[in-house]
């Protein structure tokens, strides 16, 4: 039986898929693995580039893509004991990335692992500060036996760079009733069955996306809706998230006081305030008119 199946979902990733696959096939001491690509009818040559590598490629219609359902479909194609999800635009930092990710399964109680996101050189200050706060240098073990002492980080999980035991996925699967934050949904399901999730900072990838203030507002509005829907917004998650938001803002205010280039700092402060406003409104979406919620959602949560 194969050790690992690396699952990549693509759509028009011609500029990323080559370097991503090069980094995957350069991995050392990772055991046997396969690469499975599920492509949503790319039109830019993504599949043609991917065919230069020994990967299995499956094509679906662009209209058939669904964040949870397509991830479940990719897992159903996998032959490995471990399912590794990697975004096409996430580039492993080292040739030990896969080994460091999978090595955590030596503990039989660990069901899933996710790795660090290192901001790209073109990242905005908002992205740099956020990734530094959420993906730090300290390894974390999220153990249901110890409770939710980590606050919102207890539920955090990202399939941009993650691994799940296939037998655990078969029990939990990604929740297809969610239109977004399917990784948060499966993390809650894994923790609910009493299994552990590990954050492994040594399994790092270069990955970041820059967003406008309006885009961040909408993304965090959706996050608030899903957190409430999953029933994981409580005093611990609220206090920890608000505490981290406050620290990020104070960090930026200190930068403003220290002089230097004020424009990126001021822009980052505005983006952080947009995120906070979006999250607050998402958590309280039941008080908002449907037409307003439709406008606020980034991915169309409301029809």
C-alpha positions as CSV (number, residue, x, y, z in Angstrom):
1,X,0.0,0.0,0.0
2,X,1.2,3.5,-0.8
3,X,2.3,5.6,2.1
4,X,1.0,8.9,1.0
5,X,-1.3,10.5,-1.6
6,X,-0.7,14.2,-2.3
7,X,-3.9,15.8,-3.5
8,X,-3.9,19.1,-5.5
9,X,-7.0,20.9,-6.7
10,X,-6.3,23.2,-9.7
11,X,-8.0,25.7,-11.9
12,X,-5.8,27.8,-14.2
13,X,-2.6,27.3,-12.2
14,X,-0.2,27.1,-15.2
15,X,2.2,29.6,-13.5
16,X,2.2,27.5,-10.2
17,X,1.8,23.8,-11.0
18,X,5.2,23.3,-12.5
19,X,7.3,24.6,-9.5
20,X,4.8,22.9,-7.1
21,X,5.3,19.5,-8.7
22,X,9.1,20.0,-9.0
23,X,9.2,20.6,-5.2
24,X,7.1,17.6,-4.5
25,X,9.1,15.1,-6.6
26,X,12.3,16.5,-5.0
27,X,11.2,15.4,-1.5
28,X,13.7,13.2,0.4
29,X,13.0,10.3,2.8
30,X,9.3,10.7,2.4
31,X,8.4,7.1,1.6
32,X,6.3,6.1,-1.3
33,X,3.8,8.6,-2.6
34,X,1.5,9.4,-5.5
35,X,0.2,12.8,-6.7
36,X,-3.5,13.1,-7.6
37,X,-4.6,16.3,-9.4
38,X,-8.3,17.2,-9.7
39,X,-8.5,20.0,-12.3
40,X,-11.6,22.2,-12.7
41,X,-11.4,22.5,-16.5
42,X,-8.5,24.8,-16.7
43,X,-8.1,26.8,-19.9
44,X,-4.5,28.0,-19.4
45,X,-2.5,24.8,-20.0
46,X,-2.4,23.6,-16.4
47,X,-3.1,20.0,-17.3
48,X,-0.6,20.0,-20.2
49,X,2.1,21.1,-17.8
50,X,1.0,18.6,-15.1
51,X,1.2,15.7,-17.7
52,X,5.0,16.2,-17.8
53,X,5.1,14.6,-14.4
54,X,4.0,11.1,-13.2
55,X,0.8,12.4,-11.6
56,X,-2.8,11.1,-11.9
57,X,-5.0,13.8,-13.4
58,X,-8.8,13.9,-13.1
59,X,-10.8,16.6,-14.8
60,X,-14.2,17.9,-13.5
61,X,-16.4,20.7,-14.8
62,X,-15.7,24.2,-13.5
63,X,-19.3,24.4,-12.4
64,X,-18.9,21.2,-10.4
65,X,-16.2,22.5,-8.1
66,X,-17.2,22.7,-4.4
67,X,-14.7,23.3,-1.6
68,X,-15.8,20.3,0.5
69,X,-17.2,17.9,-2.1
70,X,-14.2,18.2,-4.4
71,X,-11.8,17.5,-1.6
72,X,-13.8,14.5,-0.7
73,X,-13.7,13.4,-4.3
74,X,-9.9,13.7,-4.5
75,X,-9.6,11.7,-1.3
76,X,-11.8,8.9,-2.8
77,X,-9.2,8.6,-5.7
78,X,-6.3,8.2,-3.3
79,X,-4.5,5.0,-2.6
80,X,-2.3,6.1,0.2
81,X,-2.7,5.7,4.0
82,X,-2.2,9.5,4.4
83,X,-4.0,12.2,2.5
84,X,-1.8,15.3,1.9
85,X,-3.6,18.3,0.7
86,X,-1.4,21.0,-1.0
87,X,-2.6,24.1,-2.8
88,X,-1.1,24.5,-6.3
89,X,0.3,27.9,-5.3
90,X,1.9,26.5,-2.1
91,X,5.6,25.8,-2.6
92,X,7.3,23.5,-0.1
93,X,10.2,25.4,1.6
94,X,12.5,22.4,1.8
95,X,13.1,18.8,0.5
96,X,12.1,17.6,4.0
97,X,8.6,19.1,4.0
98,X,6.7,15.9,3.4
99,X,8.8,13.9,5.8
100,X,8.2,16.5,8.6
101,X,4.5,16.5,7.9
102,X,4.0,12.8,7.8
103,X,6.4,12.1,10.7
104,X,3.8,13.3,13.2
105,X,1.7,10.2,12.5
106,X,4.1,8.1,14.5
107,X,1.8,9.1,17.4
108,X,-1.2,6.8,16.8
109,X,-3.5,9.4,18.4
110,X,-2.7,12.1,15.8
111,X,-5.4,12.2,13.1
112,X,-4.3,15.3,11.1
113,X,-1.4,17.6,10.7
114,X,-1.0,21.0,9.1
115,X,2.1,23.0,8.4
116,X,3.4,26.6,8.4
117,X,2.6,29.2,5.8
118,X,5.5,31.5,5.1
119,X,4.6,34.8,3.4
120,X,5.9,35.3,-0.1
121,X,8.3,38.2,-0.8
122,X,5.4,40.2,-2.4
123,X,3.2,39.9,0.7
124,X,1.5,42.9,2.3
125,X,2.2,43.9,5.9
126,X,-1.2,42.7,6.9
127,X,-0.4,39.2,5.5
128,X,3.0,39.1,7.1
129,X,1.7,40.0,10.5
130,X,-1.3,37.6,10.3
131,X,0.7,34.6,9.1
132,X,3.3,35.3,11.8
133,X,0.6,35.3,14.5
134,X,-1.4,32.3,13.2
135,X,1.5,30.2,12.0
136,X,4.3,30.7,14.5
137,X,7.5,28.8,15.3
138,X,6.0,26.7,18.1
139,X,4.7,23.2,17.4
140,X,1.1,22.7,18.8
141,X,-0.8,19.6,19.7
142,X,-4.5,20.0,19.9
143,X,-5.7,17.3,22.2
144,X,-9.4,17.0,23.0
145,X,-8.5,15.5,26.4
146,X,-7.1,18.8,27.4
147,X,-10.0,20.9,26.3
148,X,-10.0,24.2,24.3
149,X,-7.2,25.9,26.2
150,X,-5.8,27.3,22.9
151,X,-8.9,29.4,22.1
152,X,-9.6,29.8,18.4
153,X,-6.3,28.2,17.5
154,X,-7.8,24.9,18.8
155,X,-10.0,24.7,15.7
156,X,-7.7,26.2,13.2
157,X,-6.7,23.9,10.3
158,X,-5.7,24.6,6.7
159,X,-5.8,22.3,3.7
160,X,-3.4,24.6,1.9
161,X,-0.7,22.4,3.6
162,X,-2.1,19.5,5.6
163,X,-2.3,15.7,6.1
164,X,-5.1,13.5,7.3
165,X,-5.1,9.8,8.0
166,X,-7.3,8.3,5.3
167,X,-9.2,6.1,7.7
168,X,-10.0,9.2,9.8
169,X,-11.2,11.0,6.7
170,X,-13.5,8.0,5.9
171,X,-15.1,8.6,9.3
172,X,-15.4,12.4,9.2
173,X,-15.2,13.6,5.6
174,X,-15.3,17.3,4.7
175,X,-18.8,18.7,5.6
176,X,-20.4,19.2,2.2
177,X,-23.1,21.4,3.7
178,X,-20.5,24.1,4.1
179,X,-19.7,26.4,1.1
180,X,-16.4,27.5,2.6
181,X,-14.1,26.9,5.6
182,X,-14.5,23.2,5.0
183,X,-11.1,22.7,6.7
184,X,-12.5,24.2,9.8
185,X,-15.5,21.9,9.5
186,X,-13.4,18.7,9.2
187,X,-11.1,19.9,12.1
188,X,-14.1,20.1,14.4
189,X,-15.3,16.7,13.3
190,X,-11.8,15.2,14.0
191,X,-11.6,16.8,17.4
192,X,-15.1,15.7,18.2
193,X,-14.2,12.1,17.8
194,X,-11.4,12.5,20.3
195,X,-8.4,12.6,17.9
196,X,-5.5,15.0,18.0
197,X,-4.5,17.6,15.4
198,X,-0.9,18.8,15.2
199,X,0.5,22.1,13.9
200,X,4.0,21.3,12.6
201,X,5.9,24.5,11.8
202,X,8.9,22.6,10.2
203,X,6.6,21.4,7.4
204,X,6.5,24.9,5.8
205,X,5.4,26.2,2.5
206,X,5.6,29.6,0.8
207,X,2.0,30.7,0.5
208,X,0.2,34.0,0.8
209,X,-2.5,36.1,-0.9
210,X,-2.8,39.8,-0.7
211,X,-6.3,41.2,-0.2
212,X,-8.0,44.6,-0.3
213,X,-9.8,45.9,2.8
214,X,-13.2,45.2,1.2
215,X,-12.1,41.6,0.3
216,X,-10.9,41.0,3.9
217,X,-14.2,42.4,5.3
218,X,-16.2,39.9,3.2
219,X,-13.9,36.9,4.0
220,X,-14.2,37.6,7.7
221,X,-17.9,38.1,7.4
222,X,-18.1,34.6,6.0
223,X,-15.8,33.3,8.7
224,X,-18.1,34.7,11.4
225,X,-21.1,33.1,9.8
226,X,-19.4,29.7,9.7
227,X,-18.0,29.9,13.2
228,X,-21.5,30.6,14.5
229,X,-23.0,27.8,12.3
230,X,-20.5,25.3,13.6
231,X,-21.1,26.3,17.2
232,X,-17.5,27.0,18.0
233,X,-17.8,30.7,18.9
234,X,-17.6,30.8,22.7
235,X,-16.0,32.8,25.4
236,X,-12.6,31.1,24.9
237,X,-12.5,31.5,21.1
238,X,-13.8,35.1,21.3
239,X,-11.3,36.2,24.0
240,X,-8.3,34.6,22.2
241,X,-9.3,36.0,18.8
242,X,-10.0,39.5,20.1
243,X,-6.7,39.4,22.1
244,X,-4.7,38.5,18.9
245,X,-6.5,41.2,16.9
246,X,-5.7,43.7,19.6
247,X,-2.0,42.7,19.6
248,X,-1.8,43.1,15.9
249,X,-3.3,46.6,16.0
250,X,-1.0,47.6,18.8
251,X,2.0,46.3,16.9
252,X,1.0,48.5,13.9
253,X,0.5,51.6,16.0
254,X,4.0,51.1,17.4
255,X,5.3,51.0,13.9
256,X,3.5,54.3,13.1
257,X,5.1,55.9,16.2
258,X,8.6,54.7,15.1
259,X,8.3,56.6,11.8
260,X,9.4,55.1,8.5
261,X,7.0,54.4,5.6
262,X,3.6,55.1,7.1
263,X,1.6,54.1,4.0
264,X,1.8,50.3,4.3
265,X,1.3,50.5,8.1
266,X,-1.8,52.7,7.8
267,X,-3.2,50.4,5.1
268,X,-2.6,47.4,7.3
269,X,-4.4,49.1,10.2
270,X,-7.4,49.8,8.0
271,X,-7.4,46.1,6.8
272,X,-7.4,44.8,10.4
273,X,-10.3,47.1,11.3
274,X,-12.2,45.8,8.2
275,X,-11.6,42.2,9.3
276,X,-12.9,42.9,12.8
277,X,-16.0,44.6,11.4
278,X,-16.7,41.8,9.0
279,X,-16.2,39.1,11.7
280,X,-18.6,41.0,14.1
281,X,-21.3,41.3,11.5
282,X,-20.9,37.7,10.4
283,X,-21.4,36.5,13.9
284,X,-24.5,38.6,14.1
285,X,-25.8,38.0,10.6
286,X,-29.2,36.9,11.9
287,X,-30.0,40.6,12.5
288,X,-29.2,41.7,9.0
289,X,-31.5,41.8,5.9
290,X,-31.0,39.1,3.3
291,X,-30.1,41.6,0.6
292,X,-27.4,43.1,2.8
293,X,-25.9,39.6,3.7
294,X,-25.8,38.7,0.0
295,X,-23.7,41.8,-0.6
296,X,-21.4,41.1,2.3
297,X,-20.5,37.5,1.6
298,X,-17.3,36.8,-0.4
299,X,-18.5,33.5,-1.8
300,X,-22.2,33.8,-2.0
301,X,-23.4,32.1,1.2
302,X,-26.9,33.5,0.6
303,X,-29.0,33.0,-2.4
